[in-house]
Amino acid sequence: MILGSVLELWSSAWPAGLTMLGLGGGFALVLLIASEKLKVEVDPKIEQIHAALPNLDCGACGFAGCGQYAKAVLENPELLGQCAPGGPETSANIAEVLNLQVSDSGPQHRPVVHCRAHTTEKTYHAIYQGIPSCIAANALANVQACGFGCLGTGDCTRACKFNALHVVDGLATVDYEKCTGCTACAKTCPRSLIEMVPFTSENIMIVACNSKETGKTTRSICKVGCIGCGICVKQTDMFAVKDNLARIDYARYELNEQTETAMKKCPTKVITYRGKTAESPRQPAATAADS
């Protein structure tokens, strides 16, 4: 009785199953043909360029990812050299794929933080207890007396994919041994106090301040800020003062007796060096100034 029922069920079901199997095979064949017909051919050079890149998708080249940059540099070889994390070696490898001669791209750009005030050297109107973000803190007035200095909540450190930035005693500090020059930190800082500058040598002279307040105001709110006195300008035209703030013209950058004198005569010691072997700013600046 049971066997008969099973045989009856099978005899009525197998045609439908066979039909479904045929339809499935047909659809699979159609999809296979369509995939071959519609397949986009990828230039093998794009794959070779992509393989030469560090594949970090950091955006330093100006494109959303390494894949887009690989395609763009193939179409426009003038974009060669824009991969900061890869550096000259990556540029040379891509040039080999493109059968191009690599010219000297000049000095590598690295970030400098135009601030040297650690926690004890800043003046605070209130203790910030909001979202731990520089963007959020910057939206509030009078949390920190200096409206131009480092807020120290670490947006730049979170943006860096190379662990090359750390907030030390309230100040963003670059580890130049790890930094690739990807520009992520400079793009993230809401106060634009991180600048990419050409490192023509292992260490570079900078003005570690971003304040445009008058000298009198700066003295009242920060122990180590630029007061715009112009002593550096009197020593060399490598410096200029605008909006109460001294800056270095890196197109004129040249270390000599005059630039060293400018650094020594700076009353707030805001002219200093940054780089792989420069004196670390990890210690509070007041310690160096008092010694």
C-alpha positions as CSV (number, residue, x, y, z in Angstrom):
1,M,0.0,0.0,0.0
2,I,2.7,2.4,1.0
3,L,5.0,1.3,-1.8
4,G,2.2,1.9,-4.3
5,S,1.6,5.4,-3.0
6,V,5.3,6.3,-3.3
7,L,5.5,5.0,-6.8
8,E,2.4,7.0,-7.7
9,L,3.9,10.2,-6.2
10,W,7.1,9.6,-8.0
11,S,5.4,9.1,-11.4
12,S,3.6,12.4,-11.0
13,A,6.5,14.4,-9.6
14,W,9.4,13.5,-11.9
15,P,8.3,15.4,-15.0
16,A,8.0,18.6,-12.9
17,G,11.5,18.0,-11.4
18,L,12.9,17.4,-14.8
19,T,11.3,20.5,-16.1
20,M,12.8,22.6,-13.3
21,L,16.2,21.1,-13.9
22,G,16.0,22.0,-17.5
23,L,15.0,25.5,-16.8
24,G,17.8,25.9,-14.2
25,G,20.3,24.7,-16.7
26,G,19.0,27.0,-19.4
27,F,19.1,30.0,-17.1
28,A,22.7,29.1,-16.1
29,L,23.7,28.9,-19.7
30,V,22.1,32.3,-20.5
31,L,23.9,33.9,-17.5
32,L,27.2,32.4,-18.6
33,I,26.9,33.7,-22.1
34,A,25.8,37.1,-20.8
35,S,28.7,37.4,-18.4
36,E,31.1,36.7,-21.3
37,K,29.4,39.1,-23.7
38,L,29.2,41.9,-21.1
39,K,32.5,41.3,-19.4
40,V,34.6,44.5,-19.2
41,E,38.1,44.0,-20.2
42,V,40.6,45.3,-17.7
43,D,43.9,46.6,-19.1
44,P,46.6,44.4,-17.6
45,K,48.7,47.5,-16.9
46,I,46.1,48.7,-14.5
47,E,46.4,45.4,-12.6
48,Q,50.2,45.8,-12.6
49,I,50.1,49.4,-11.4
50,H,47.6,48.3,-8.7
51,A,50.0,45.6,-7.6
52,A,52.8,48.1,-7.3
53,L,50.8,50.4,-5.0
54,P,50.7,49.8,-1.2
55,N,46.9,49.2,-1.4
56,L,46.1,51.3,1.7
57,D,43.2,53.3,0.1
58,C,44.3,56.3,2.2
59,G,43.3,58.9,-0.4
60,A,46.6,60.8,-0.3
61,C,46.8,60.6,-4.1
62,G,43.5,62.5,-4.4
63,F,41.5,59.4,-5.4
64,A,39.1,57.3,-3.4
65,G,41.3,54.3,-3.5
66,C,44.4,52.6,-5.1
67,G,42.2,51.0,-7.8
68,Q,41.0,54.4,-9.0
69,Y,44.5,55.9,-8.9
70,A,45.9,53.0,-10.9
71,K,43.4,53.6,-13.7
72,A,43.9,57.4,-13.5
73,V,47.7,57.3,-13.7
74,L,47.5,54.9,-16.7
75,E,45.3,57.5,-18.5
76,N,47.4,60.5,-17.3
77,P,51.0,59.7,-16.4
78,E,51.4,63.2,-15.0
79,L,49.7,61.9,-11.9
80,L,52.8,59.7,-11.3
81,G,54.4,60.4,-7.9
82,Q,51.2,61.2,-6.0
83,C,51.3,58.1,-3.8
84,A,52.9,59.5,-0.7
85,P,52.9,56.3,1.3
86,G,54.6,54.4,-1.5
87,G,57.2,57.1,-2.0
88,P,59.9,57.1,-4.8
89,E,60.1,53.3,-4.9
90,T,56.5,52.9,-5.8
91,S,56.7,55.7,-8.4
92,A,59.7,53.9,-9.9
93,N,57.8,50.6,-10.1
94,I,54.8,52.3,-11.8
95,A,57.1,54.1,-14.2
96,E,58.6,50.8,-15.2
97,V,55.1,49.5,-16.0
98,L,54.4,52.6,-18.1
99,N,57.8,52.5,-19.7
100,L,58.6,56.0,-18.4
101,Q,61.7,57.6,-17.0
102,V,61.2,58.9,-13.5
103,S,62.5,62.4,-12.8
104,D,63.4,63.7,-9.4
105,S,60.1,64.6,-7.7
106,G,61.7,66.8,-5.1
107,P,61.6,66.6,-1.4
108,Q,58.9,64.6,0.4
109,H,56.2,66.5,2.2
110,R,55.6,65.7,5.8
111,P,53.2,67.2,8.4
112,V,54.2,69.8,11.0
113,V,52.0,70.8,13.9
114,H,51.9,74.6,14.2
115,C,51.5,74.4,18.0
116,R,53.9,73.6,20.9
117,A,51.6,74.2,23.9
118,H,51.2,71.2,26.1
119,T,48.4,71.0,28.7
120,T,50.2,73.0,31.4
121,E,51.0,75.8,29.0
122,K,47.4,76.3,27.8
123,T,44.7,78.5,29.4
124,Y,41.3,76.9,29.8
125,H,38.0,78.6,30.4
126,A,36.2,75.4,31.1
127,I,36.8,71.6,31.2
128,Y,35.5,70.1,28.0
129,Q,33.4,67.0,28.8
130,G,31.7,66.6,25.4
131,I,32.3,64.2,22.5
132,P,36.0,63.4,22.3
133,S,36.5,65.1,19.0
134,C,38.4,68.2,17.9
135,I,35.5,69.1,15.5
136,A,33.0,69.0,18.4
137,A,35.2,70.9,20.8
138,N,36.0,73.5,18.2
139,A,32.3,74.2,17.7
140,L,32.1,75.5,21.3
141,A,33.4,78.9,22.2
142,N,35.8,79.6,25.0
143,V,36.6,76.0,26.0
144,Q,40.2,76.7,25.3
145,A,41.4,80.3,25.5
146,C,43.5,80.0,22.4
147,G,41.2,79.6,19.4
148,F,44.0,78.6,17.2
149,G,45.9,75.9,19.1
150,C,45.8,72.1,19.3
151,L,42.6,70.9,21.0
152,G,44.3,67.6,21.8
153,T,41.3,65.2,21.5
154,G,42.9,63.2,18.7
155,D,41.0,63.5,15.4
156,C,44.3,63.5,13.6
157,T,45.5,60.4,15.4
158,R,42.4,58.5,14.4
159,A,42.7,59.6,10.8
160,C,46.2,58.3,10.6
161,K,46.4,54.7,9.3
162,F,50.1,54.4,10.1
163,N,50.0,55.1,13.9
164,A,52.3,58.1,13.2
165,L,50.4,60.6,15.4
166,H,49.9,60.6,19.1
167,V,48.5,63.2,21.5
168,V,51.1,63.7,24.1
169,D,50.3,65.8,27.1
170,G,47.6,67.6,25.2
171,L,49.6,68.1,22.0
172,A,49.4,66.3,18.7
173,T,52.9,64.9,18.0
174,V,54.2,63.3,14.8
175,D,56.3,60.2,14.8
176,Y,58.4,60.8,11.7
177,E,59.8,57.3,11.7
178,K,56.3,56.0,10.8
179,C,54.8,59.0,8.9
180,T,54.3,58.5,5.2
181,G,53.0,61.9,4.3
182,C,49.6,60.7,3.4
183,T,48.0,64.1,4.4
184,A,45.1,62.6,6.4
185,C,46.0,64.4,9.5
186,A,46.2,67.8,7.8
187,K,42.8,67.3,6.2
188,T,41.2,66.3,9.5
189,C,42.4,69.1,11.8
190,P,39.5,71.6,12.1
191,R,41.8,74.4,13.0
192,S,44.2,73.8,10.0
193,L,47.2,73.9,12.2
194,I,48.8,70.8,10.6
195,E,50.6,71.8,7.4
196,M,52.4,69.6,4.8
197,V,55.9,71.1,4.2
198,P,58.8,70.0,2.0
199,F,61.4,68.2,4.1
200,T,64.6,69.1,2.3
201,S,66.5,67.4,5.1
202,E,65.9,65.0,7.9
203,N,64.8,67.8,10.2
204,I,63.0,71.0,9.2
205,M,62.7,74.4,10.9
206,I,59.2,75.5,11.7
207,V,57.2,78.1,13.6
208,A,55.3,76.0,16.1
209,C,52.3,78.3,16.5
210,N,49.1,79.1,14.7
211,S,47.7,82.0,16.7
212,K,46.7,85.3,15.0
213,E,46.0,87.1,18.2
214,T,48.0,90.2,19.2
215,G,51.2,89.7,21.1
216,K,49.6,91.0,24.3
217,T,46.6,88.6,24.0
218,T,48.9,85.6,23.1
219,R,51.1,86.2,26.2
220,S,48.0,86.2,28.4
221,I,46.6,82.9,27.2
222,C,49.6,80.8,26.1
223,K,53.1,80.6,27.5
224,V,54.8,79.5,24.3
225,G,52.9,81.3,21.4
226,C,54.2,83.5,18.7
227,I,53.8,87.2,19.6
228,G,54.5,88.6,16.1
229,C,57.4,90.7,17.3
230,G,59.3,90.4,14.0
231,I,62.7,89.7,15.4
232,C,63.0,86.7,13.1
233,V,62.2,88.9,10.1
234,K,65.0,91.3,10.9
235,Q,67.5,88.4,10.7
236,T,66.4,86.9,7.3
237,D,63.7,87.2,4.6
238,M,63.0,83.5,5.0
239,F,60.5,84.7,7.7
240,A,57.5,86.9,7.3
241,V,55.0,88.2,9.8
242,K,51.3,88.4,8.8
243,D,48.3,88.7,11.1
244,N,50.5,88.8,14.1
245,L,52.0,85.4,13.2
246,A,55.5,84.5,11.9
247,R,55.8,82.0,9.1
248,I,58.6,80.5,7.1
249,D,58.6,80.8,3.3
250,Y,59.8,77.3,2.3
251,A,60.6,78.5,-1.2
252,R,63.4,80.5,0.4
253,Y,64.3,77.9,3.0
254,E,68.0,77.8,3.7
255,L,69.7,77.2,7.0
256,N,72.5,79.5,7.8
257,E,73.9,81.8,10.5
258,Q,71.0,84.2,10.1
259,T,68.2,81.6,10.5
260,E,70.0,80.1,13.5
261,T,70.2,83.6,15.0
262,A,66.5,84.1,14.4
263,M,65.7,80.9,16.2
264,K,68.0,81.8,19.2
265,K,66.6,85.3,19.5
266,C,62.9,84.3,19.4
267,P,61.6,85.4,22.8
268,T,59.0,82.6,23.2
269,K,61.2,79.9,21.5
270,V,58.5,79.2,19.1
271,I,61.0,78.6,16.2
272,T,62.1,75.0,16.5
273,Y,62.9,71.9,14.5
274,R,60.8,68.9,13.7
275,G,61.9,65.6,12.1
276,K,63.3,62.2,12.7
277,T,66.2,63.3,14.8
278,A,65.0,66.6,16.1
279,E,64.5,67.1,19.8
280,S,61.2,65.5,20.7
281,P,58.3,67.8,21.7
282,R,57.1,65.0,23.9
283,Q,58.4,66.8,27.0
284,P,56.5,70.0,27.9
285,A,57.9,73.0,26.1
286,A,58.2,74.9,29.4
287,T,60.9,72.5,30.5
288,A,63.1,73.3,27.5
289,A,62.4,77.0,27.9
290,D,63.3,77.1,31.6
291,S,66.6,75.2,31.0
